Amino acid sequence: MTTHRLKKALIAALVCAGTFAGAAVAVQANTLDSILEVGKAKNDAARKSQAKIDRLADETRDLLTDYKTVSKQIDGLKVYNARLQSQIDNQLMRIEEIETSIDQTTVIQRQMTPLVIRMIDGLEKFIELDVPFHEEERKRRVAFLRSNLDRSDISVAEKFRQVLEAYKIENEYGRKIDSYKGSLEIDGVDRDGNFFRVGRVALLFQTTDTQTSLAWDADARAWQPLDSGQYRTAIMKGLRIARKEASIDLLNMPVPSPEAL
């Protein structure tokens, strides 16, 4: 009886132990799944974090590249702006100079007109006292300059330029030889012939038949007859040279001797 009870108790104990063991295995399985889930979640979180870090690193690198590019552009703009500022400063100085010149324009115009008049008067007087060559042409030039003085459609600057041009022409006369046809009164009779001018040093006239030759005497302010035998051929040769019909050569001309100082 007692033995039978012991067997039942042992069996019950074994059953309870098996039950506890199964329960323990079930608990351990649940715990392992939980651990694996947690590990997987951490791995997923780590991957997401790494991806975010990589993205931020790429953005940071791009931003750094943009920053360096913009910095270079800023440095270039600083140099460019400094150069522009220098140009602007120079332009401002030029504007001030131009404004000053504009302010003085009226004063200059008032001074220029009397100067132009004096220059025309001086040119006219010079032509009267000069060797009498191309008289009509030179007097017409002076008359033209005087007629322009009262013209309102011509600026003072242009009037001044015209006078300077006339002075330049007069200056060129003294550096060249020249020949032209004309007439001269000889013994009360107008004779046709050729004028030969050597700068302002000599002015000669020879009739068309080459038999009569004269030279202008600046001291006497009159024409003086020349020895035809001595100067006839020289004047003819000089006329051919002036017309570019002969090469340049030495000429025997009646030139006044220089005055002592």
ZABA-800401 format. One line per field, with one value per residue (C-alpha): residue number from 1; x, y, z; residue in three letters. Coordinates in Angstrom, 2 decimals, decimal comma. Each point is the difference from the previous one (the first is absolute). Example, Ala and Ser with C-alpha at 12.3 -4.5 7.8 and 13.67 -1.06 7.14 Angstrom:
BEGIN
pos 1	2
xx 12,30	1,37
yy -4,50	3,44
zz 7,80	-0,66
code ALA	SER
This chain:
BEGIN
pos 1	2	3	4	5	6	7	8	9	10	11	12	13	14	15	16	17	18	19	20	21	22	23	24	25	26	27	28	29	30	31	32	33	34	35	36	37	38	39	40	41	42	43	44	45	46	47	48	49	50	51	52	53	54	55	56	57	58	59	60	61	62	63	64	65	66	67	68	69	70	71	72	73	74	75	76	77	78	79	80	81	82	83	84	85	86	87	88	89	90	91	92	93	94	95	96	97	98	99	100	101	102	103	104	105	106	107	108	109	110	111	112	113	114	115	116	117	118	119	120	121	122	123	124	125	126	127	128	129	130	131	132	133	134	135	136	137	138	139	140	141	142	143	144	145	146	147	148	149	150	151	152	153	154	155	156	157	158	159	160	161	162	163	164	165	166	167	168	169	170	171	172	173	174	175	176	177	178	179	180	181	182	183	184	185	186	187	188	189	190	191	192	193	194	195	196	197	198	199	200	201	202	203	204	205	206	207	208	209	210	211	212	213	214	215	216	217	218	219	220	221	222	223	224	225	226	227	228	229	230	231	232	233	234	235	236	237	238	239	240	241	242	243	244	245	246	247	248	249	250	251	252	253	254	255	256	257	258	259	260	261
xx 0,00	2,75	2,05	-2,87	-0,36	3,69	-0,25	-2,90	1,90	3,09	-2,05	-1,67	3,38	1,34	-3,04	0,41	3,71	-0,73	-2,57	2,44	2,72	-2,30	-1,03	3,68	0,81	-2,96	1,15	3,57	-1,31	-2,05	2,99	2,26	-2,55	-0,22	3,77	0,17	-2,74	1,85	3,25	-1,75	-1,56	3,41	1,53	-2,78	0,46	3,78	-0,47	-2,36	2,40	2,93	-2,02	-0,89	3,65	1,06	-2,63	1,06	3,65	-0,83	-1,98	2,84	2,53	-2,23	-0,47	3,76	0,59	-2,65	1,56	3,45	-1,45	-1,94	3,08	2,05	-2,76	-0,12	3,77	-0,25	-2,87	2,01	2,86	-2,45	-1,84	3,28	0,95	-3,42	0,24	3,34	-1,51	-3,00	2,31	1,92	-3,27	-1,20	3,24	-0,44	-3,60	1,21	2,59	-2,62	-2,40	2,76	0,76	-3,68	-0,12	2,95	-1,36	-1,85	3,10	2,14	-2,50	0,04	3,79	0,21	-2,00	2,30	3,00	-1,40	-0,61	3,56	1,38	-1,96	1,17	3,59	-0,32	-1,41	2,80	2,60	-1,33	0,13	3,66	1,01	1,28	-2,95	-0,68	-3,49	-1,38	-3,59	-0,13	1,51	-2,26	-3,06	1,05	0,16	-3,38	-1,49	1,27	-1,45	-3,37	-0,19	0,50	-3,66	-1,45	-1,91	-0,07	3,79	1,45	2,88	2,12	-0,62	0,82	3,23	0,82	-0,55	2,38	2,64	-0,44	0,62	3,15	1,16	-0,46	1,99	2,75	0,16	0,51	3,42	1,16	-0,84	0,67	-2,91	-0,87	-3,23	-1,23	-0,98	0,47	2,11	0,01	3,31	0,53	-3,73	-0,93	-1,39	2,23	-0,91	2,59	1,00	0,78	2,69	0,17	2,74	-1,58	0,02	3,59	-0,62	-2,96	0,73	-2,05	0,78	-2,10	-1,43	2,59	2,74	1,59	-0,80	0,71	-0,66	0,57	-1,92	2,05	-1,35	1,84	-1,24	-3,37	0,22	0,90	3,54	1,09	2,66	2,74	-1,64	3,32	0,95	-3,33	-2,18	1,14	0,09	-3,60	-1,14	1,71	-1,54	-3,45	0,52	1,14	-3,07	-2,23	1,85	1,15	3,68	2,00	1,04	3,27	1,94	-1,32	1,62	-2,61	0,04	-0,32	0,37	2,94	-0,78	-0,08	2,46	-1,50
yy 0,00	2,29	-0,99	0,72	3,47	0,67	-0,93	2,38	2,79	-0,63	0,02	3,24	1,50	-1,01	1,42	3,27	0,07	-0,55	2,70	2,41	-0,93	0,65	3,27	0,97	-0,94	2,07	2,94	-0,29	-0,13	3,12	1,77	-0,93	1,28	3,23	0,33	-0,68	2,53	2,60	-0,75	0,28	3,27	1,32	-1,08	1,69	3,12	-0,17	-0,31	2,94	2,02	-0,87	0,92	3,31	0,57	-0,75	2,36	2,75	-0,60	0,37	3,15	1,36	-0,75	1,67	3,01	0,25	-0,12	2,69	2,08	-0,18	0,90	2,95	1,12	0,11	1,93	2,46	0,51	0,63	2,43	1,87	0,50	0,95	2,45	1,56	0,55	1,42	2,33	1,26	0,62	1,74	2,26	0,92	0,65	2,24	1,97	0,28	1,16	2,72	1,11	0,04	1,97	2,51	0,25	0,53	2,78	1,65	-0,44	3,31	1,85	-1,71	0,85	3,66	-0,02	-2,01	2,38	3,02	-2,30	-1,21	3,58	1,00	-2,99	0,91	3,61	-1,19	-2,35	2,75	2,38	-2,70	-0,64	3,72	0,18	-3,38	-0,86	0,58	-3,52	-1,54	3,29	-0,54	-3,51	1,07	3,05	-2,14	-2,31	2,93	1,29	-3,45	-0,09	3,44	-0,93	-2,96	2,13	1,06	-3,39	-1,59	-3,44	-0,34	-0,62	2,02	-3,15	-0,47	3,67	-0,42	-3,17	1,78	2,78	-2,53	-1,73	3,32	0,55	-3,50	0,72	3,22	-1,90	-2,58	2,75	0,72	-3,60	-0,72	1,20	0,91	1,16	1,44	2,06	3,62	3,50	2,92	3,65	0,89	3,53	0,64	-3,11	-3,25	-2,84	-3,68	-2,34	-2,43	0,62	-2,07	-0,01	-1,45	-0,07	3,58	0,50	0,92	0,86	0,29	0,75	-0,86	1,01	-2,64	0,73	-0,41	3,27	2,00	-1,10	1,83	-0,64	1,31	2,35	-0,30	3,11	2,22	-1,76	-0,01	-2,18	0,40	-1,03	-2,69	-0,57	-2,36	-1,49	-0,87	-1,26	-0,90	-3,63	-0,47	1,19	-2,27	-2,93	0,92	0,06	-3,50	-1,25	1,53	-1,70	-3,29	-0,03	-0,05	-1,39	2,21	1,83	3,06	3,29	3,37	2,31	3,65	-0,50	3,01	-0,20	-0,52	3,08	0,39	-0,22
zz 0,00	0,92	-3,01	-2,30	1,40	-0,51	-3,67	-0,50	1,73	-2,14	-3,14	1,03	0,77	-3,39	-1,71	1,86	-0,82	-3,72	0,09	1,61	-2,46	-2,99	1,48	0,47	-3,64	-1,19	2,08	-1,35	-3,60	0,51	1,53	-2,93	-2,52	1,92	-0,01	-3,74	-0,66	2,06	-1,85	-3,36	1,05	1,05	-3,30	-1,93	2,09	-0,55	-3,79	-0,03	2,13	-2,31	-3,06	1,63	0,92	-3,60	-1,35	2,40	-0,90	-3,72	0,67	2,13	-2,74	-2,60	2,23	0,54	-3,76	-0,54	2,75	-1,58	-3,41	1,42	1,94	-3,21	-1,73	2,90	-0,17	-3,74	0,51	2,63	-2,47	-2,75	2,26	1,09	-3,65	-0,81	2,97	-1,26	-3,45	1,54	2,03	-3,16	-1,85	2,82	-0,21	-3,78	0,48	2,35	-2,58	-2,76	2,17	0,72	-3,72	-0,76	2,55	-1,72	-3,52	0,01	1,17	-2,65	-2,75	1,01	-0,20	-3,22	-2,17	0,52	-0,55	-3,33	-1,09	0,91	-1,87	-3,14	0,23	0,39	-2,96	-2,20	0,96	-0,60	-3,52	-0,80	1,05	-1,43	-3,43	-2,39	-1,25	-0,36	1,28	-1,07	1,46	3,32	0,32	-0,75	2,81	2,44	-1,22	0,52	3,58	0,70	-1,45	2,39	3,10	0,15	-0,94	2,87	-1,62	0,34	3,44	1,41	-0,05	-3,73	-0,71	1,91	-1,93	-3,31	1,01	1,03	-3,36	-1,79	2,07	-0,90	-3,71	0,32	1,79	-2,79	-2,57	1,49	-0,43	-3,65	-3,51	-2,21	-3,51	-1,35	-2,92	0,32	-1,29	1,13	-0,99	-1,68	-1,24	0,22	-1,98	1,42	-1,06	0,31	1,35	2,73	3,65	1,68	3,81	2,18	3,45	1,18	-1,07	-3,62	-2,23	-3,71	-3,11	-3,59	-2,98	-2,26	-2,68	2,69	-1,13	3,13	3,58	3,27	3,70	3,01	2,17	3,55	1,18	-2,81	-0,11	-3,79	-2,96	-1,30	-3,51	-0,32	-2,48	-2,47	-1,04	3,58	1,43	-3,01	-0,22	3,79	0,36	-2,84	1,69	3,35	-1,56	-1,41	3,42	1,69	-2,56	0,65	-3,61	1,04	2,89	2,90	-0,63	1,11	-1,40	-0,43	1,53	1,10	3,75	2,33	2,37	3,68	2,16	2,87	3,48
code MET	THR	THR	HIS	ARG	LEU	LYS	LYS	ALA	LEU	ILE	ALA	ALA	LEU	VAL	CYS	ALA	GLY	THR	PHE	ALA	GLY	ALA	ALA	VAL	ALA	VAL	GLN	ALA	ASN	THR	LEU	ASP	SER	ILE	LEU	GLU	VAL	GLY	LYS	ALA	LYS	ASN	ASP	ALA	ALA	ARG	LYS	SER	GLN	ALA	LYS	ILE	ASP	ARG	LEU	ALA	ASP	GLU	THR	ARG	ASP	LEU	LEU	THR	ASP	TYR	LYS	THR	VAL	SER	LYS	GLN	ILE	ASP	GLY	LEU	LYS	VAL	TYR	ASN	ALA	ARG	LEU	GLN	SER	GLN	ILE	ASP	ASN	GLN	LEU	MET	ARG	ILE	GLU	GLU	ILE	GLU	THR	SER	ILE	ASP	GLN	THR	THR	VAL	ILE	GLN	ARG	GLN	MET	THR	PRO	LEU	VAL	ILE	ARG	MET	ILE	ASP	GLY	LEU	GLU	LYS	PHE	ILE	GLU	LEU	ASP	VAL	PRO	PHE	HIS	GLU	GLU	GLU	ARG	LYS	ARG	ARG	VAL	ALA	PHE	LEU	ARG	SER	ASN	LEU	ASP	ARG	SER	ASP	ILE	SER	VAL	ALA	GLU	LYS	PHE	ARG	GLN	VAL	LEU	GLU	ALA	TYR	LYS	ILE	GLU	ASN	GLU	TYR	GLY	ARG	LYS	ILE	ASP	SER	TYR	LYS	GLY	SER	LEU	GLU	ILE	ASP	GLY	VAL	ASP	ARG	ASP	GLY	ASN	PHE	PHE	ARG	VAL	GLY	ARG	VAL	ALA	LEU	LEU	PHE	GLN	THR	THR	ASP	THR	GLN	THR	SER	LEU	ALA	TRP	ASP	ALA	ASP	ALA	ARG	ALA	TRP	GLN	PRO	LEU	ASP	SER	GLY	GLN	TYR	ARG	THR	ALA	ILE	MET	LYS	GLY	LEU	ARG	ILE	ALA	ARG	LYS	GLU	ALA	SER	ILE	ASP	LEU	LEU	ASN	MET	PRO	VAL	PRO	SER	PRO	GLU	ALA	LEU
